[in-house]
Amino acid sequence: MVEVKKFFHKASIQESFKKIEEEIELLEAAGKMIYPPKEKRYQAFLLPPQEMVKVIILGQDPYHGAQQANGLCFSTKKNHPLPPSLKNIFKELEEDLGLKAPKCGDLTFWAQQGVLLLNTILTVEEGLPLSHRHIGWQQITQAYIEQILIKKTPVAICIWGREAEMFFNPLLPCVCEKHLVLKSFHPSPLSASRGFFGSKPFSKINQFLKQEGLEPILWS
């Protein structure tokens, strides 16, 4: 937790951390199961380090089933069945780059290359998607992304779906012409066929990174 808090110097953000943690502790004391586990809760802030971020992929909130969430959006624990949205992400990866999709749903290897896989809400109660929508996580995650966007290094940003777009709107003043913003529908089975499939985000990101003199991402 100390490693995460050092990124935030505003008293309001520090206070938000405290209130959120206190609320989660109360829920856990009442017997609620919260995902991901505490040791993985801030994984997206730590992997990759902030200074290495060159791609941002926004998720909504963690998977709400047992043994799924590992602190990175869309990612799941090793040896766990692929969730539907991740299956569609891998399907688009195959179509876009002609690569064989990974069989493992753990996206740590993307994060290690500079892909920030950040859920806008960092915790969830078991079986209840969006159950922590109103406890204050968005203030923290928006502040973190803002710190990245105001730096000089160009960043490719994937905004998949309406929720991600609404979350990102307040950050638009921080987005200058050096950044690449890619918008499409969410990869969930309910919307992937409406515009996520065929959007080719992976090739567009790598083309942008190469143009900026940065190493492309090895997606598979």
Accessible surface in RSA format (square Angstrom, percent):
REM  Atomic radii and reference values for relative SASA: ProtOr
REM  Chains: A
REM  Algorithm: Lee & Richards
REM  Probe-radius: 1.40
REM  Slices: 20
REM RES _ NUM      All-atoms   Total-Side   Main-Chain    Non-polar    All polar
REM                ABS   REL    ABS   REL    ABS   REL    ABS   REL    ABS   REL
RES MET A   1    68.21  35.3  34.39  22.8  33.82  80.5  34.43  29.3  33.78  44.8
RES VAL A   2   122.66  80.7 120.40 109.0   2.25   5.4 121.59 105.7   1.06   2.9
RES GLU A   3    93.75  53.8  93.02  70.4   0.72   1.7  37.13  71.8  56.61  46.2
RES VAL A   4     0.54   0.4   0.54   0.5   0.00   0.0   0.54   0.5   0.00   0.0
RES LYS A   5    57.71  28.2  56.26  34.5   1.46   3.5  22.35  20.1  35.37  37.7
RES LYS A   6   129.11  63.0 111.35  68.3  17.76  42.3  70.55  63.5  58.57  62.4
RES PHE A   7    32.93  16.5  27.45  17.0   5.49  14.3  31.13  18.9   1.80   5.2
RES PHE A   8     3.91   2.0   1.39   0.9   2.52   6.6   2.44   1.5   1.47   4.2
RES HIS A   9   160.33  87.6 130.02  90.4  30.32  77.6  91.79  94.6  68.55  79.8
RES LYS A  10   136.61  66.6 129.61  79.5   7.00  16.7  88.27  79.5  48.33  51.5
RES ALA A  11    83.94  77.2  69.51 107.3  14.42  32.8  74.37 104.7   9.57  25.3
RES SER A  12    59.93  50.6  46.67  62.3  13.26  30.5  45.47  96.8  14.45  20.2
RES ILE A  13     6.09   3.5   6.09   4.5   0.00   0.0   6.09   4.4   0.00   0.0
RES GLN A  14    61.16  34.2  57.11  41.7   4.04   9.6  33.42  71.1  27.74  21.0
RES GLU A  15    79.15  45.4  77.21  58.4   1.94   4.6  32.19  62.3  46.97  38.3
RES SER A  16    14.98  12.7  11.31  15.1   3.67   8.4   5.64  12.0   9.33  13.1
RES PHE A  17     0.16   0.1   0.16   0.1   0.00   0.0   0.16   0.1   0.00   0.0
RES LYS A  18   111.98  54.6 110.16  67.6   1.82   4.3  56.43  50.8  55.55  59.2
RES LYS A  19   125.24  61.1 120.33  73.8   4.91  11.7  68.08  61.3  57.16  60.9
RES ILE A  20     1.35   0.8   1.16   0.9   0.19   0.4   1.35   1.0   0.00   0.0
RES GLU A  21    32.75  18.8  31.72  24.0   1.02   2.4  10.98  21.2  21.76  17.8
RES GLU A  22    83.02  47.7  80.61  61.0   2.41   5.7  34.62  67.0  48.40  39.5
RES GLU A  23    73.83  42.4  71.81  54.3   2.02   4.8  21.31  41.2  52.52  42.9
RES ILE A  24     1.40   0.8   1.40   1.0   0.00   0.0   1.40   1.0   0.00   0.0
RES GLU A  25    95.76  55.0  90.41  68.4   5.36  12.8  36.05  69.7  59.71  48.8
RES LEU A  26   129.79  72.3 123.93  88.7   5.87  14.7 124.49  87.4   5.30  14.3
RES LEU A  27    44.94  25.0  44.15  31.6   0.79   2.0  44.94  31.6   0.00   0.0
RES GLU A  28    74.59  42.8  59.00  44.6  15.59  37.1  22.95  44.4  51.64  42.2
RES ALA A  29    91.47  84.1  46.28  71.4  45.19 102.8  59.36  83.6  32.10  85.0
RES ALA A  30    78.21  71.9  38.29  59.1  39.92  90.8  51.98  73.2  26.23  69.5
RES GLY A  31    67.21  82.9   0.00   N/A  67.21  82.9  35.85  98.4  31.36  70.2
RES LYS A  32    93.86  45.8  84.60  51.9   9.26  22.0  35.21  31.7  58.65  62.5
RES MET A  33   105.95  54.9 100.76  66.7   5.18  12.3  77.48  65.9  28.47  37.7
RES ILE A  34     7.49   4.3   0.00   0.0   7.49  18.0   0.00   0.0   7.49  20.3
RES TYR A  35    22.50  10.5  22.50  12.8   0.00   0.0  17.77  13.4   4.73   5.8
RES PRO A  36     0.90   0.7   0.78   0.7   0.11   0.4   0.90   0.7   0.00   0.0
RES PRO A  37    39.53  28.8  32.83  29.9   6.70  24.4  39.53  32.6   0.00   0.0
RES LYS A  38   122.43  59.7 113.13  69.4   9.31  22.2  70.63  63.6  51.80  55.2
RES GLU A  39   137.07  78.7 101.68  76.9  35.39  84.3  63.47 122.8  73.60  60.1
RES LYS A  40    74.25  36.2  74.25  45.6   0.00   0.0  32.27  29.0  41.98  44.7
RES ARG A  41     8.30   3.5   6.11   3.1   2.19   5.2   0.16   0.2   8.14   4.9
RES TYR A  42    17.47   8.2  14.19   8.1   3.28   8.5  15.27  11.5   2.19   2.7
RES GLN A  43    36.83  20.6  35.53  26.0   1.30   3.1   1.38   2.9  35.45  26.9
RES ALA A  44     1.48   1.4   1.42   2.2   0.06   0.1   1.42   2.0   0.06   0.2
RES PHE A  45     0.72   0.4   0.68   0.4   0.04   0.1   0.68   0.4   0.04   0.1
RES LEU A  46    77.70  43.3  63.05  45.1  14.65  36.8  65.29  45.9  12.41  33.4
RES LEU A  47    38.11  21.2  38.11  27.3   0.00   0.0  38.11  26.8   0.00   0.0
RES PRO A  48     0.05   0.0   0.03   0.0   0.02   0.1   0.05   0.0   0.00   0.0
RES PRO A  49    46.28  33.7  45.40  41.4   0.88   3.2  46.28  38.2   0.00   0.0
RES GLN A  50    14.49   8.1  11.48   8.4   3.02   7.2   0.62   1.3  13.88  10.5
RES GLU A  51   126.83  72.8  99.00  74.9  27.83  66.3  54.43 105.3  72.40  59.1
RES MET A  52    87.18  45.1  75.14  49.7  12.04  28.7  59.21  50.3  27.97  37.1
RES VAL A  53     5.24   3.5   0.07   0.1   5.17  12.5   0.07   0.1   5.17  14.0
RES LYS A  54    28.33  13.8  28.33  17.4   0.00   0.0  11.47  10.3  16.86  18.0
RES VAL A  55     0.00   0.0   0.00   0.0   0.00   0.0   0.00   0.0   0.00   0.0
RES ILE A  56     0.00   0.0   0.00   0.0   0.00   0.0   0.00   0.0   0.00   0.0
RES ILE A  57     1.28   0.7   1.28   1.0   0.00   0.0   1.28   0.9   0.00   0.0
RES LEU A  58     1.76   1.0   0.00   0.0   1.76   4.4   0.00   0.0   1.76   4.7
RES GLY A  59     5.00   6.2   0.00   N/A   5.00   6.2   4.29  11.8   0.71   1.6
RES GLN A  60    58.72  32.8  51.34  37.5   7.37  17.6  17.78  37.9  40.93  31.0
RES ASP A  61    23.15  16.2   8.77   8.7  14.38  34.0   0.00   0.0  23.15  23.1
RES PRO A  62     9.22   6.7   3.25   3.0   5.97  21.7   6.82   5.6   2.41  15.0
RES TYR A  63    41.58  19.4  37.79  21.5   3.79   9.9  40.46  30.4   1.12   1.4
RES HIS A  64    69.64  38.1  68.23  47.4   1.41   3.6  44.90  46.3  24.74  28.8
RES GLY A  65    22.30  27.5   0.00   N/A  22.30  27.5  22.05  60.5   0.25   0.6
RES ALA A  66    55.80  51.3  42.49  65.6  13.31  30.3  42.49  59.8  13.31  35.2
RES GLN A  67   114.73  64.2 110.96  81.1   3.77   9.0  43.03  91.6  71.70  54.4
RES GLN A  68    35.49  19.8  34.68  25.3   0.80   1.9   3.15   6.7  32.33  24.5
RES ALA A  69     5.86   5.4   2.24   3.4   3.62   8.2   3.22   4.5   2.64   7.0
RES ASN A  70    11.56   8.0  10.06   9.7   1.50   3.6   5.84  14.1   5.72   5.5
RES GLY A  71     9.99  12.3   0.00   N/A   9.99  12.3   4.86  13.3   5.14  11.5
RES LEU A  72     5.43   3.0   1.11   0.8   4.32  10.9   1.11   0.8   4.32  11.6
RES CYS A  73     0.28   0.2   0.09   0.1   0.19   0.4   0.28   0.7   0.00   0.0
RES PHE A  74    19.13   9.6  11.71   7.3   7.42  19.3  12.30   7.5   6.83  19.6
RES SER A  75     0.61   0.5   0.00   0.0   0.61   1.4   0.00   0.0   0.61   0.9
RES THR A  76     0.00   0.0   0.00   0.0   0.00   0.0   0.00   0.0   0.00   0.0
RES LYS A  77    59.83  29.2  57.52  35.3   2.31   5.5  37.56  33.8  22.27  23.7
RES LYS A  78   139.47  68.0 123.82  76.0  15.65  37.3  66.41  59.8  73.06  77.8
RES ASN A  79   156.22 107.7 110.01 106.3  46.21 111.3  41.59 100.1 114.63 110.8
RES HIS A  80    46.00  25.1  35.79  24.9  10.21  26.1  25.84  26.6  20.16  23.5
RES PRO A  81   103.33  75.3  89.17  81.3  14.16  51.5 101.18  83.5   2.15  13.3
RES LEU A  82    39.97  22.3  29.32  21.0  10.65  26.8  29.37  20.6  10.60  28.5
RES PRO A  83     8.56   6.2   3.57   3.3   4.99  18.1   8.56   7.1   0.00   0.0
RES PRO A  84    79.82  58.2  77.01  70.2   2.81  10.2  79.01  65.2   0.81   5.0
RES SER A  85    16.64  14.1  15.73  21.0   0.90   2.1   5.24  11.2  11.39  16.0
RES LEU A  86     0.00   0.0   0.00   0.0   0.00   0.0   0.00   0.0   0.00   0.0
RES LYS A  87   118.67  57.9 111.74  68.6   6.93  16.5  56.15  50.5  62.52  66.6
RES ASN A  88    21.74  15.0  21.74  21.0   0.00   0.0   0.00   0.0  21.74  21.0
RES ILE A  89     1.08   0.6   1.08   0.8   0.00   0.0   1.08   0.8   0.00   0.0
RES PHE A  90     5.26   2.6   5.26   3.3   0.00   0.0   5.26   3.2   0.00   0.0
RES LYS A  91   109.74  53.5 107.00  65.7   2.74   6.5  61.01  54.9  48.73  51.9
RES GLU A  92     2.83   1.6   2.75   2.1   0.08   0.2   0.08   0.2   2.75   2.2
RES LEU A  93     0.00   0.0   0.00   0.0   0.00   0.0   0.00   0.0   0.00   0.0
RES GLU A  94    72.40  41.6  66.58  50.4   5.83  13.9  13.53  26.2  58.88  48.1
RES GLU A  95   127.01  72.9 104.88  79.3  22.13  52.7  29.64  57.3  97.37  79.5
RES ASP A  96    20.08  14.1   0.65   0.6  19.43  45.9   0.10   0.2  19.98  19.9
RES LEU A  97    53.52  29.8  27.04  19.3  26.49  66.6  32.09  22.5  21.43  57.7
RES GLY A  98    68.46  84.4   0.00   N/A  68.46  84.4  34.24  94.0  34.22  76.6
RES LEU A  99    70.67  39.4  66.40  47.5   4.27  10.7  68.85  48.4   1.82   4.9
RES LYS A 100   152.82  74.6 137.48  84.4  15.33  36.5  96.58  86.9  56.23  59.9
RES ALA A 101    20.47  18.8  13.36  20.6   7.11  16.2  13.36  18.8   7.11  18.8
RES PRO A 102    23.31  17.0  10.03   9.1  13.28  48.3  19.97  16.5   3.34  20.8
RES LYS A 103   174.51  85.1 147.32  90.4  27.19  64.7  99.10  89.2  75.41  80.3
RES CYS A 104    50.94  38.5  44.09  49.2   6.85  16.1  40.82 103.4  10.12  10.9
RES GLY A 105     1.08   1.3   0.00   N/A   1.08   1.3   0.00   0.0   1.08   2.4
RES ASP A 106    19.87  13.9  16.25  16.2   3.61   8.5   1.81   4.3  18.06  18.0
RES LEU A 107     0.46   0.3   0.46   0.3   0.00   0.0   0.46   0.3   0.00   0.0
RES THR A 108    34.30  24.4  34.30  34.8   0.00   0.0  25.66  34.5   8.64  13.1
RES PHE A 109    65.97  33.0  63.06  39.1   2.91   7.6  63.40  38.4   2.56   7.3
RES TRP A 110     1.83   0.7   1.83   0.9   0.00   0.0   1.83   1.0   0.00   0.0
RES ALA A 111     0.00   0.0   0.00   0.0   0.00   0.0   0.00   0.0   0.00   0.0
RES GLN A 112   104.36  58.4  87.75  64.1  16.62  39.6  23.67  50.4  80.70  61.2
RES GLN A 113    46.30  25.9  36.35  26.6   9.95  23.7  33.71  71.8  12.59   9.5
RES GLY A 114     0.00   0.0   0.00   N/A   0.00   0.0   0.00   0.0   0.00   0.0
RES VAL A 115     0.00   0.0   0.00   0.0   0.00   0.0   0.00   0.0   0.00   0.0
RES LEU A 116     0.00   0.0   0.00   0.0   0.00   0.0   0.00   0.0   0.00   0.0
RES LEU A 117     0.71   0.4   0.71   0.5   0.00   0.0   0.71   0.5   0.00   0.0
RES LEU A 118     0.31   0.2   0.31   0.2   0.00   0.0   0.31   0.2   0.00   0.0
RES ASN A 119    10.39   7.2   9.65   9.3   0.74   1.8   0.56   1.3   9.83   9.5
RES THR A 120     9.49   6.8   9.49   9.6   0.00   0.0   1.40   1.9   8.09  12.2
RES ILE A 121     4.54   2.6   4.54   3.4   0.00   0.0   4.54   3.3   0.00   0.0
RES LEU A 122     7.84   4.4   5.64   4.0   2.20   5.5   6.26   4.4   1.58   4.3
RES THR A 123     0.00   0.0   0.00   0.0   0.00   0.0   0.00   0.0   0.00   0.0
RES VAL A 124     0.00   0.0   0.00   0.0   0.00   0.0   0.00   0.0   0.00   0.0
RES GLU A 125    24.84  14.3  24.84  18.8   0.00   0.0   1.88   3.6  22.96  18.7
RES GLU A 126    81.32  46.7  69.14  52.3  12.18  29.0  19.44  37.6  61.88  50.5
RES GLY A 127    44.48  54.8   0.00   N/A  44.48  54.8  25.63  70.3  18.84  42.2
RES LEU A 128    91.67  51.1  91.12  65.2   0.55   1.4  91.67  64.4   0.00   0.0
RES PRO A 129    78.48  57.2  62.89  57.3  15.59  56.7  62.89  51.9  15.59  96.9
RES LEU A 130    48.56  27.0  39.18  28.0   9.38  23.6  39.39  27.7   9.17  24.7
RES SER A 131    44.44  37.6   9.73  13.0  34.71  80.0  21.19  45.1  23.25  32.6
RES HIS A 132     3.58   2.0   3.44   2.4   0.13   0.3   3.39   3.5   0.19   0.2
RES ARG A 133    78.86  33.1  75.16  38.3   3.70   8.8  10.24  14.0  68.62  41.6
RES HIS A 134   168.99  92.4 134.96  93.8  34.03  87.0  99.76 102.8  69.22  80.5
RES ILE A 135    25.35  14.4  10.29   7.7  15.06  36.3  15.33  11.0  10.02  27.2
RES GLY A 136    29.44  36.3   0.00   N/A  29.44  36.3  28.17  77.3   1.27   2.8
RES TRP A 137     0.08   0.0   0.08   0.0   0.00   0.0   0.08   0.0   0.00   0.0
RES GLN A 138    49.05  27.4  49.05  35.8   0.00   0.0  28.47  60.6  20.58  15.6
RES GLN A 139    80.32  44.9  70.94  51.8   9.39  22.3  35.10  74.7  45.22  34.3
RES ILE A 140     0.00   0.0   0.00   0.0   0.00   0.0   0.00   0.0   0.00   0.0
RES THR A 141     0.00   0.0   0.00   0.0   0.00   0.0   0.00   0.0   0.00   0.0
RES GLN A 142    41.14  23.0  41.05  30.0   0.08   0.2   7.14  15.2  33.99  25.8
RES ALA A 143    18.53  17.0  14.20  21.9   4.33   9.8  16.88  23.8   1.64   4.4
RES TYR A 144     0.00   0.0   0.00   0.0   0.00   0.0   0.00   0.0   0.00   0.0
RES ILE A 145     0.00   0.0   0.00   0.0   0.00   0.0   0.00   0.0   0.00   0.0
RES GLU A 146    67.06  38.5  67.06  50.7   0.00   0.0   7.91  15.3  59.15  48.3
RES GLN A 147    46.27  25.9  45.45  33.2   0.82   2.0  23.24  49.5  23.03  17.5
RES ILE A 148     4.52   2.6   3.75   2.8   0.76   1.8   3.75   2.7   0.76   2.1
RES LEU A 149     1.12   0.6   0.00   0.0   1.12   2.8   0.00   0.0   1.12   3.0
RES ILE A 150   115.99  66.0  85.16  63.4  30.83  74.3  91.16  65.6  24.82  67.4
RES LYS A 151    83.37  40.7  77.61  47.6   5.76  13.7  66.45  59.8  16.92  18.0
RES LYS A 152   187.43  91.4 174.57 107.1  12.86  30.6 117.84 106.1  69.58  74.1
RES THR A 153    59.70  42.5  55.38  56.1   4.32  10.3  26.67  35.8  33.03  49.9
RES PRO A 154    21.44  15.6  21.44  19.5   0.00   0.0  21.44  17.7   0.00   0.0
RES VAL A 155     0.77   0.5   0.77   0.7   0.00   0.0   0.77   0.7   0.00   0.0
RES ALA A 156     0.00   0.0   0.00   0.0   0.00   0.0   0.00   0.0   0.00   0.0
RES ILE A 157     0.00   0.0   0.00   0.0   0.00   0.0   0.00   0.0   0.00   0.0
RES CYS A 158     0.27   0.2   0.12   0.1   0.15   0.3   0.00   0.0   0.27   0.3
RES ILE A 159     2.16   1.2   1.43   1.1   0.74   1.8   1.43   1.0   0.74   2.0
RES TRP A 160     4.91   2.0   2.92   1.4   1.99   4.7   1.26   0.7   3.65   5.9
RES GLY A 161    12.73  15.7   0.00   N/A  12.73  15.7  10.78  29.6   1.95   4.4
RES ARG A 162   169.97  71.4 159.22  81.2  10.76  25.6  67.98  92.9 101.99  61.8
RES GLU A 163    61.08  35.1  55.65  42.1   5.42  12.9  26.90  52.0  34.18  27.9
RES ALA A 164     7.44   6.8   3.92   6.1   3.52   8.0   5.92   8.3   1.52   4.0
RES GLU A 165    67.23  38.6  67.20  50.8   0.03   0.1   7.70  14.9  59.53  48.6
RES MET A 166    92.95  48.1  81.70  54.1  11.25  26.8  82.27  69.9  10.69  14.2
RES PHE A 167    16.75   8.4   8.01   5.0   8.74  22.7  15.98   9.7   0.77   2.2
RES PHE A 168     1.73   0.9   1.73   1.1   0.00   0.0   1.73   1.0   0.00   0.0
RES ASN A 169    69.00  47.6  61.61  59.5   7.39  17.8  20.25  48.7  48.75  47.1
RES PRO A 170    85.05  62.0  55.34  50.4  29.72 108.0  67.75  55.9  17.31 107.6
RES LEU A 171     6.66   3.7   6.59   4.7   0.07   0.2   6.66   4.7   0.00   0.0
RES LEU A 172    76.96  42.9  69.59  49.8   7.37  18.5  69.85  49.1   7.11  19.1
RES PRO A 173   122.77  89.5  78.56  71.6  44.21 160.7  92.29  76.2  30.48 189.4
RES CYS A 174    27.64  20.9  15.34  17.1  12.30  28.9   7.28  18.5  20.36  22.0
RES VAL A 175    33.44  22.0  12.77  11.6  20.67  49.8  12.95  11.3  20.48  55.6
RES CYS A 176    58.60  44.3  47.29  52.7  11.32  26.6  43.33 109.8  15.27  16.5
RES GLU A 177   178.85 102.7 139.35 105.4  39.50  94.0  65.13 126.0 113.72  92.8
RES LYS A 178    56.01  27.3  47.50  29.1   8.51  20.3  42.05  37.9  13.96  14.9
RES HIS A 179    14.35   7.8   0.00   0.0  14.35  36.7   0.00   0.0  14.35  16.7
RES LEU A 180    44.04  24.5  42.61  30.5   1.42   3.6  44.04  30.9   0.00   0.0
RES VAL A 181    47.83  31.5  23.78  21.5  24.05  58.0  23.78  20.7  24.05  65.2
RES LEU A 182    26.40  14.7  24.57  17.6   1.83   4.6  26.20  18.4   0.20   0.5
RES LYS A 183   110.89  54.1  79.13  48.6  31.76  75.6  51.39  46.3  59.50  63.4
RES SER A 184    26.05  22.0   5.89   7.9  20.17  46.5  19.69  41.9   6.36   8.9
RES PHE A 185    81.19  40.6  79.01  48.9   2.18   5.7  81.02  49.1   0.17   0.5
RES HIS A 186    50.72  27.7  50.17  34.9   0.56   1.4  40.83  42.1   9.89  11.5
RES PRO A 187     0.00   0.0   0.00   0.0   0.00   0.0   0.00   0.0   0.00   0.0
RES SER A 188    23.69  20.0  23.69  31.6   0.00   0.0  17.56  37.4   6.14   8.6
RES PRO A 189    88.08  64.2  60.50  55.2  27.58 100.3  64.40  53.2  23.68 147.2
RES LEU A 190   162.75  90.6 141.83 101.5  20.92  52.6 145.05 101.9  17.69  47.6
RES SER A 191    13.32  11.3  13.32  17.8   0.00   0.0  12.03  25.6   1.29   1.8
RES ALA A 192     1.61   1.5   1.61   2.5   0.00   0.0   1.61   2.3   0.00   0.0
RES SER A 193    95.43  80.6  63.40  84.6  32.03  73.8  40.28  85.8  55.15  77.3
RES ARG A 194   154.07  64.7 128.19  65.3  25.87  61.6  48.04  65.7 106.02  64.3
RES GLY A 195    29.50  36.4   0.00   N/A  29.50  36.4  21.57  59.2   7.93  17.8
RES PHE A 196     0.00   0.0   0.00   0.0   0.00   0.0   0.00   0.0   0.00   0.0
RES PHE A 197    66.33  33.2  48.56  30.1  17.77  46.2  48.76  29.6  17.57  50.3
RES GLY A 198    55.36  68.3   0.00   N/A  55.36  68.3  33.03  90.6  22.33  50.0
RES SER A 199    21.85  18.5  12.06  16.1   9.79  22.6  19.90  42.4   1.95   2.7
RES LYS A 200    95.11  46.4  95.11  58.4   0.00   0.0  65.88  59.3  29.22  31.1
RES PRO A 201     3.41   2.5   2.75   2.5   0.67   2.4   3.41   2.8   0.00   0.0
RES PHE A 202     0.45   0.2   0.45   0.3   0.00   0.0   0.45   0.3   0.00   0.0
RES SER A 203    35.32  29.8  30.43  40.6   4.89  11.3  26.67  56.8   8.65  12.1
RES LYS A 204    93.77  45.7  89.76  55.1   4.01   9.6  50.35  45.3  43.42  46.3
RES ILE A 205     0.63   0.4   0.63   0.5   0.00   0.0   0.63   0.5   0.00   0.0
RES ASN A 206    20.10  13.9  20.10  19.4   0.00   0.0   6.22  15.0  13.88  13.4
RES GLN A 207   108.19  60.5 103.66  75.8   4.53  10.8  30.80  65.6  77.39  58.7
RES PHE A 208    19.97  10.0  18.54  11.5   1.43   3.7  19.63  11.9   0.35   1.0
RES LEU A 209     0.00   0.0   0.00   0.0   0.00   0.0   0.00   0.0   0.00   0.0
RES LYS A 210   133.14  65.0 113.11  69.4  20.03  47.7  59.78  53.8  73.37  78.2
RES GLN A 211   130.32  72.9  89.94  65.7  40.38  96.2  42.14  89.7  88.19  66.9
RES GLU A 212    74.42  42.7  49.64  37.6  24.78  59.0   4.82   9.3  69.60  56.8
RES GLY A 213    70.99  87.5   0.00   N/A  70.99  87.5  37.62 103.2  33.37  74.7
RES LEU A 214    49.51  27.6  41.72  29.9   7.79  19.6  45.04  31.6   4.47  12.0
RES GLU A 215   130.97  75.2 125.92  95.3   5.05  12.0  51.27  99.2  79.70  65.1
RES PRO A 216    39.78  29.0  32.73  29.8   7.06  25.7  32.73  27.0   7.06  43.9
RES ILE A 217     3.36   1.9   0.07   0.1   3.29   7.9   0.07   0.1   3.29   8.9
RES LEU A 218   131.73  73.4 128.13  91.7   3.60   9.1 130.83  91.9   0.90   2.4
RES TRP A 219     2.10   0.8   0.54   0.3   1.56   3.7   0.54   0.3   1.56   2.5
RES SER A 220    67.71  57.2  13.71  18.3  54.00 124.4  25.31  53.9  42.41  59.4
END  Absolute sums over single chains surface
CHAIN  1 A    10731.5       8702.9       2028.6       6172.6       4558.8
END  Absolute sums over all chains
TOTAL         10731.5       8702.9       2028.6       6172.6       4558.8
